[in-house]
Each structure stands twice: as C-alpha cells, then as structure tokens.
C-alpha cells in the first residue's frame, strides 16, 4: 500500500503527490525529501536543456544517503502515463527507461528519492549516435591538482585540433571534460577518437597520467577514463545533486574557475547553487550551439601525428 501524499504540487499541468516530505535524506545536513523535491523543481530551467530526450538511470536513496542506495534503470509499472518512456534494446531483451523532458518528471522522480539522475550520452531518437564525447577525470588519490592539470592539458590538445571543450565538476571528486557533437559518428568511433586524444595527453606527461584500466597498475597516476563513451553508459546529469554530505551539485564551470585557489569539485551545493546562478551566467548556456563533427578533427589529428 502506497503512502498517502502529505502535499500536492501542481507542476506543468500535473498534480504530483509528495509523500513524507519531512523525511531526512541527508542526515548530517538535515536536508529533507521536500528540500530535494523543491531543488529539482527550481533547478529545472537550467537542468532540462542537458537531459531532455535522454534515457535516465535513477540513483535512489529511499532511506537517506546514510543507508545503501541503488540504481534503477527500468521505469516502474506504476509511473503515471504522462511520463515519457523509451524501450531500449539490450543484450537478451529490453529496458523501459524514463525520459525526463519537463519539471514535473524531475519532481516526480525526486519524490521517489532519486537524488541523482544519470543520463545517456545519446538521445532516445538516435540511441547509438552520441551527441557528446566525455573524458572522466576521477583521481585515485586526494591530489586534485592532478585532475586540474589533466583537464587543462585535455583542453589544450582539443584546441590544437579545433574541438570545443567544456568542463563540469562532478560534485564528487573529479571533473568531466566534454565535447558537444553533432550526431554522425557511432559510439565505437567516438570512443576510439577519445582514446587517441587521451593517449596524446598521457604521452606528454606519462609520469602523471595513464590509460591503464587496472588500478593496481596506475601507480598513483591519474586515469584518463574514456569508457563512458559507449552504448548504455551514463554520466551524472548536469545540475544533479550527489548523495554526499553537503548535497553537492554536478555543476558546469568556466575554465577560469579551475585556477581559483583551493577549488574543489564538490564546493557548489544545494544551498549555494542558486546564488551562483544569480551572479554568473551558465557557462554551458551555448553548449549545443558549439556541437561539431569529428571528421575534420580526425584529419587534423592525422596531420598532427604525421608532423
């Protein structure tokens, strides 16, 4: 038997019952499910351009972040009919994923204690053609300076072959460097190209960076992870909350911010994000306008290697 809603929100023409809004999901900070619901309702105008049309995997914590959470990919049968669903092929069958195109869906998922939505790198109408290429920089130590160094080196390499580079703090320990793409190349092609770029960075400083998959072979070097560039892989959604003390946000950055003293990838939180958005323009506001293809960049990369 489902819990009786304590309040009802009217969002995008839908009535959404919020159950147990007083339930504390972030024990150290006293942040409740109601706080999380209101956050996603308010952040939707900035968040939706980055997640609309994409299959979502939900990271849920029904008992709060102090207890084990779980990932849920499949949409539950009881989800309301107004939430878009896409049936995604997978090995041995299919999965019915939620598509989040509006604030109402964000609010509904937050009421399911979905603290962190994770999204595909492709959209539902072209599942096998990614519209972004991602480099995941997640340190194996607490040396965040190495992450910043890798991000700037990636930016420089991408600039040499005339590809745009955007950077995002994951809200956890690392950074994502992202290239917006037009939807022409499949995941295998994009991942192969990303590996070439990562290899260039490693070759410039092999003592600091590695592409070694096995942690016990990295010897303290930063892993340049290109594995997210694959069918059905996900990344944390832009502006999503993370299930960590303080409720940090996965936030788009201006590159200059990485040069600030004591910068940390989890420093923007549920409590500070809206002050930030009032003071500075969204650094990813024009992200999709700079989408590019890899064809010309691949030719420039070949000339670079030849030289």
Phi, psi and omega per residue, in radians:
X1 nan 2.208 -3.096
X2 -1.313 2.665 -3.138
X3 -1.214 2.578 3.113
X4 -1.340 2.283 3.131
X5 -1.035 2.414 3.097
X6 -1.527 -0.419 3.101
X7 -2.683 2.845 3.133
X8 -2.194 2.253 3.077
X9 -1.819 2.465 3.076
X10 -1.836 1.893 -3.039
X11 -2.308 2.154 3.083
X12 0.945 0.625 3.110
X13 1.429 0.124 -3.140
X14 -2.029 2.540 3.032
X15 -1.691 2.136 -3.078
X16 -2.105 2.026 3.111
X17 -1.372 2.218 3.141
X18 -1.758 2.054 -3.119
X19 -1.708 2.368 3.092
X20 0.851 0.952 -3.140
X21 -1.091 -0.350 -3.123
X22 -1.433 -0.121 -3.098
X23 -1.119 2.239 -3.100
X24 -1.419 2.112 3.123
X25 -1.763 -0.419 3.081
X26 -2.077 1.572 -2.972
X27 -1.025 -0.732 -3.075
X28 -1.151 -0.537 -3.024
X29 -1.805 -0.137 -3.119
X30 1.210 0.372 -3.131
X31 -1.431 2.216 -3.045
X32 -1.706 2.984 3.047
X33 -1.097 -0.631 3.070
X34 -1.052 -0.681 3.091
X35 -1.100 -0.740 -3.137
X36 -1.148 -0.751 3.101
X37 -1.032 -0.835 -3.126
X38 -1.143 -0.599 3.093
X39 -1.048 -0.890 -3.069
X40 -1.192 -0.538 3.052
X41 -1.136 -0.727 -3.075
X42 -1.330 -0.635 -3.064
X43 -1.411 -0.136 -2.972
X44 -0.992 -0.641 -3.086
X45 -1.110 -0.520 3.089
X46 -1.544 -0.539 -3.022
X47 -1.440 -0.687 -2.998
X48 -1.024 -0.668 3.116
X49 -1.012 -0.387 -3.088
X50 -1.675 -0.173 -3.081
X51 -2.189 -0.245 -3.096
X52 -0.996 2.355 3.067
X53 1.465 -0.010 -3.040
X54 -1.846 2.436 2.968
X55 -1.042 2.493 -3.056
X56 -2.091 2.461 2.897
X57 -1.924 2.289 -3.030
X58 -1.748 2.181 3.045
X59 -1.698 1.861 -2.965
X60 -1.915 2.530 3.104
X61 -2.355 1.308 -3.089
X62 -1.037 -0.490 -3.134
X63 -1.834 0.284 -3.140
X64 1.560 2.871 -3.031
X65 -1.281 -0.167 3.074
X66 -1.340 -0.179 3.113
X67 -2.061 2.790 -3.132
X68 -1.027 2.347 3.022
X69 -1.763 -2.955 3.129
X70 -2.736 2.749 3.039
X71 -1.621 2.369 3.061
X72 -2.174 2.040 3.102
X73 -1.626 -0.745 -3.027
X74 -1.384 2.359 3.040
X75 -1.192 2.355 -3.129
X76 -1.272 2.622 -3.128
X77 -1.063 -0.445 -3.076
X78 -1.510 -0.017 3.112
X79 -1.061 2.486 -3.101
X80 -1.103 2.677 -3.069
X81 -1.142 -0.346 -3.113
X82 -1.379 -0.146 3.072
X83 -1.441 2.124 -3.136
X84 -1.154 2.497 3.139
X85 -2.273 2.444 3.018
X86 -2.108 2.369 3.074
X87 -1.579 2.048 -2.999
X88 -1.868 2.198 3.070
X89 -1.156 2.490 3.021
X90 -2.551 2.974 3.139
X91 -1.046 2.108 3.088
X92 1.470 0.075 3.141
X93 2.897 -2.529 -3.127
X94 -2.484 2.865 3.027
X95 -2.310 2.395 3.092
X96 -1.661 1.841 -3.112
X97 -1.686 2.541 2.960
X98 -1.225 2.482 2.943
X99 -1.990 2.230 -3.076
X100 -1.843 1.804 -3.090
X101 -1.943 -0.004 -3.071
X102 -2.701 2.932 -3.126
X103 -1.111 -0.578 -3.116
X104 -1.063 -0.725 3.123
X105 -1.163 -0.715 3.071
X106 -1.014 -0.774 3.141
X107 -1.131 -0.759 -3.141
X108 -1.054 -0.778 -3.129
X109 -1.165 -0.649 3.093
X110 -1.087 -0.624 3.089
X111 -1.191 -0.331 3.030
X112 -1.499 0.213 -3.099
X113 1.092 0.530 2.963
X114 -1.386 1.749 -3.129
X115 -1.380 -0.663 -3.076
X116 -2.257 1.887 2.946
X117 -1.348 2.405 3.024
X118 -2.014 2.455 -3.014
X119 -2.143 2.686 3.032
X120 -1.209 2.828 3.049
X121 -1.558 0.052 3.085
X122 -2.270 2.933 -3.135
X123 -1.829 2.826 -2.979
X124 -1.077 -0.508 -3.096
X125 -1.426 -0.232 3.077
X126 -2.525 1.247 -2.970
X127 -1.068 -0.511 -3.039
X128 -1.703 0.110 3.131
X129 -2.084 1.722 -3.120
X130 -1.161 2.623 3.067
X131 -1.963 0.335 3.011
X132 -2.807 2.669 3.090
X133 -2.065 2.247 -2.958
X134 -2.120 2.378 2.955
X135 -1.977 2.077 -3.079
X136 -1.722 2.030 -3.096
X137 -1.930 1.736 -3.068
X138 -2.196 1.954 -3.004
X139 -1.257 2.600 3.030
X140 -1.559 -0.165 3.075
X141 -2.197 -3.062 3.114
X142 -1.553 0.196 -3.111
X143 -1.431 1.491 -3.106
X144 -1.264 -0.339 3.096
X145 -1.034 -0.594 3.110
X146 -1.155 -0.612 3.108
X147 -1.148 -0.780 3.126
X148 -1.109 -0.724 3.112
X149 -1.070 -0.744 3.126
X150 -1.140 -0.712 3.139
X151 -1.077 -0.794 3.138
X152 -1.161 -0.647 3.121
X153 -1.180 -0.704 3.045
X154 -1.034 -0.783 3.125
X155 -1.019 -0.743 -3.135
X156 -1.134 -0.776 3.141
X157 -1.107 -0.771 3.123
X158 -1.109 -0.642 3.107
X159 -1.130 -0.608 -3.132
X160 -1.111 -0.514 3.096
X161 -1.877 0.322 2.972
X162 1.066 0.778 3.024
X163 -1.933 2.394 3.102
X164 -1.224 2.609 3.141
X165 -2.351 2.234 3.075
X166 -2.037 2.607 -3.109
X167 -2.179 2.479 -3.129
X168 -2.360 2.340 2.961
X169 -1.354 2.299 -3.065
X170 -1.325 -0.192 -3.040
X171 1.403 -0.015 3.093
X172 -2.030 -1.956 -3.077
X173 -1.954 -0.105 -2.970
X174 -2.301 -2.855 -3.136
X175 -2.315 2.670 2.918
X176 -1.965 2.297 2.931
X177 -1.848 2.204 -2.933
X178 -2.253 2.398 3.064
X179 -1.983 2.073 3.079
X180 -1.263 2.360 -3.067
X181 -2.152 2.603 2.836
X182 -1.348 2.696 -2.971
X183 -1.569 1.381 3.123
X184 -2.106 -0.682 -3.064
X185 -1.678 2.560 3.114
X186 -1.457 3.085 -3.057
X187 -1.085 -0.700 -3.128
X188 -1.068 -0.731 3.135
X189 -1.157 -0.760 -3.131
X190 -1.151 -0.751 3.133
X191 -1.134 -0.716 3.093
X192 -1.065 -0.707 3.120
X193 -1.180 -0.727 3.124
X194 -1.054 -0.651 3.117
X195 -1.153 -0.618 3.076
X196 -1.108 -0.744 3.116
X197 -1.110 -0.811 3.140
X198 -1.065 -0.677 3.129
X199 -1.100 -0.638 3.089
X200 -1.088 -0.719 3.126
X201 -1.141 -0.772 3.139
X202 -1.075 -0.738 -3.123
X203 -1.107 -0.467 3.136
X204 -1.371 -0.446 3.105
X205 -2.650 1.269 -3.076
X206 -1.179 -0.273 3.099
X207 -1.354 -0.361 -3.075
X208 -1.839 -0.514 -2.992
X209 -2.217 2.706 -3.130
X210 -2.635 2.755 2.974
X211 -1.963 0.275 -3.124
X212 -1.176 2.148 -3.090
X213 -1.235 -0.589 -3.039
X214 -1.532 2.181 -3.073
X215 -1.034 -0.648 -3.084
X216 -1.262 -0.094 3.105
X217 -1.879 -0.003 -3.084
X218 -1.418 -0.425 3.076
X219 0.915 0.806 3.060
X220 1.422 -0.077 3.133
X221 -1.357 2.663 3.133
X222 -1.323 2.277 3.130
X223 -1.473 2.134 3.042
X224 -1.564 1.768 -2.984
X225 -1.624 2.034 3.077
X226 -1.924 0.119 -3.019
X227 -1.237 -0.268 3.116
X228 -1.163 -0.344 -3.089
X229 -1.427 1.198 -3.101
X230 -2.640 2.704 3.139
X231 -0.991 2.289 3.073
X232 1.304 0.001 3.015
X233 -1.357 2.707 -3.110
X234 -2.265 2.836 2.969
X235 -2.253 2.775 3.105
X236 -1.083 2.351 -3.106
X237 -1.156 2.470 3.074
X238 -1.060 2.262 -3.093
X239 1.328 0.172 3.071
X240 -1.292 2.603 2.970
X241 -1.315 2.666 3.024
X242 -1.933 2.608 -3.090
X243 -1.470 1.165 -3.123
X244 -2.409 2.691 3.085
X245 -0.899 2.408 -3.116
X246 1.618 -0.253 -3.101
X247 0.953 1.020 3.108
X248 -1.182 2.791 -3.064
X249 -2.020 2.436 2.983
X250 -1.354 1.784 -2.884
X251 -2.080 2.371 3.019
X252 -1.122 2.521 -3.085
X253 -2.153 2.698 2.830
X254 -1.482 2.466 -3.088
X255 -0.997 -0.550 -3.120
X256 -1.116 -0.433 -3.120
X257 -1.124 -0.463 -3.137
X258 -1.199 -0.239 3.139
X259 -1.628 -0.030 3.107
X260 -1.229 2.470 3.140
X261 -1.109 2.353 3.076
X262 1.110 0.441 3.084
X263 -1.070 2.406 3.075
X264 -2.270 2.554 -3.084
X265 -1.307 -0.073 3.129
X266 -2.051 0.371 -3.008
X267 -1.453 -0.338 3.074
X268 -1.597 2.220 -3.017
X269 -2.221 3.071 3.048
X270 -0.926 -0.581 -3.083
X271 -1.437 -0.330 -3.042
X272 -2.007 -0.237 -3.000
X273 -1.084 -0.658 -3.059
X274 -1.332 -0.549 2.983
X275 -1.079 -0.713 3.114
X276 -1.070 -0.808 -3.083
X277 -1.193 -0.422 3.059
X278 -1.316 -0.455 -3.025
X279 -1.670 -0.572 -3.104
X280 -2.246 2.613 3.093
X281 -1.266 2.548 3.116
X282 -0.986 2.042 -3.105
X283 -1.105 -0.328 3.134
X284 -1.821 0.333 -3.083
X285 -0.982 -0.676 -3.078
X286 -1.845 0.432 -3.067
X287 -0.912 -0.923 -3.056
X288 -1.223 -0.460 -3.141
X289 -1.145 -0.384 -3.103
X290 -1.741 0.270 3.105
X291 -1.053 2.453 -3.046
X292 -2.387 3.051 3.064
X293 -1.876 2.848 -3.140
X294 -1.618 -0.174 -3.055
X295 -1.034 -0.942 -3.120
X296 -1.195 -0.634 3.105
X297 -1.121 -0.632 3.119
X298 -1.124 -0.691 3.100
X299 -1.143 -0.713 3.110
X300 -1.148 -0.633 3.115
X301 -1.154 -0.696 3.103
X302 -1.111 -0.722 3.099
X303 -1.133 -0.644 3.127
X304 -1.077 -0.815 -3.127
X305 -1.148 -0.665 3.126
X306 -1.100 -0.686 3.140
X307 -1.174 nan nan
